[in-house]
């Protein structure tokens, strides 16, 4: 289990891939941590970046709405952040 789940939305597969690359680059620059496991980068409909204690999910909008990942943790504290 992770301590934090970060869920965000990309507007296109290219945007989702760019978000994933930016997260990976920024975390490495600031902490020196490399991603433990990366899934879904090829299609970029649902990209998962696993940093052990923190899991980053980057969805295309329609995939995020379909899977409703946030709804699986009804008792979790949710903090929404807008750009």
N, C-alpha and C positions, 0 to 999 in steps of 0.2 A: 504494500500500500504506500501511497505517496502522501506527503503532508499537504501538498497543494496541487490543484488541477487548474490550469489556465486554459480557457476555452475562448477562441476568437474566430472571426470569420474573414475569409478572403473573398473578394468579388469575382475572381476568375482563377483558373488553375495556375496561371502565371503569377498572379498576385499572391496566392497561397504559398507557392514555392518561394517567392521573394521574401515573404514574411518568415518562413521557416529558415531560410538562409540568414536573414537579418538577426533572428533570435539566436541562432547558433553562433554567429560571428560576435554579437554583442556579449553574450554570456562568456564566451571564451576570452574576449579582450578584458572584461571586467573581473573575471574570477579565475581564469585559467582552466576552467572545467570544459571538457569535451563532452558532447552528447554521448550517452551510454548506448542508446539504440534509437534508430530513426526508421520510421515506417511510412509508406504511402507517398513518398516524394515523387515517384515516377508519374503517377496520375494526378496527384495533388488535389484530390477531392476531399481527403481526410488525412492530414499529415500528423503524425505523432512523434514528438521529441521527448525522450525519456532521460531525465536527469536524476533518477533514483527518487529523491524526495520531492521533486517537482516534475509534473508531466504537463507538456504543452500540447494541446489539440488545436489544429488549425483546419477548419471546415470550409467548404464552399457553402453558401447560404442554404441551398436546398438540402444538402446532406445534414447540416446542423439541425435544421427544422425536422427532418425525418427521424434522426436518431434521438433527439431530445436528451442529450447526455446530462445536462444540468438537472433534469427531472429525476434522475436516478438517485441523487443524494438530497432528498427532501429535508434532512436535518442539518445539512451543511450550511455554514455561513457563506453567503454569496455577496461578493462585492462587484458591482458593475462599474466599468471604467469606459468612458467615452473618449474618442480622439480629440 
